[in-house]
């Protein structure tokens, strides 16, 4: 055994050091667990707030692909959930046409409200009032869909 020739004091220091490392790792694990729990709680609150909003909310890539949406927006377009909207909408498209997508996402002046034509799950078009804001640091566009428009 290689430790047979080491002084007893060296072995004691090594064991003490290992015990300290174990205590430090346990403390780090507890701190990490607290941070993870707090993050889950904040995410849950944010989801509750967005799903409880009286308006539709959606975040799009600049190419029109939906990144996330709230439940009211998904339901406006006939989808059961935001996940279904993202899965099917990213394939079929959420906007009624490519021109409509470019008009709405390209004209994303903060506070500028207008009507926009969306494609519902069943294929029908629906005109809704929209506020759009470009998020340049993420190359995304956030939409607030707040009512049916009289344009359609």
LINRAJO-V148845 format. One record per pair of residues at least 12 apart in sequence whose ideal C-beta (glycine too) atoms are under 6 Angstrom apart, sorted by sequence separation. I is the first residue (numbers start at 0). J is the second residue. If there is no record, write none. Layout:
I	J
I	J
This chain:
103	115
114	126
56	69
68	81
129	142
130	143
114	128
115	129
57	72
129	144
55	71
68	84
55	72
99	116
127	144
128	145
112	130
128	146
50	69
49	69
50	70
55	75
65	85
127	147
128	148
95	116
127	148
126	148
65	88
95	118
109	132
93	117
107	131
126	150
64	89
107	132
126	151
92	118
107	133
65	93
95	124
107	140
114	148
104	140
114	150
63	100
76	117
77	119
78	120
76	119
77	120
76	120
77	121
72	144
61	138
60	139
58	139
59	140
58	141
57	142
54	143
55	144
54	145
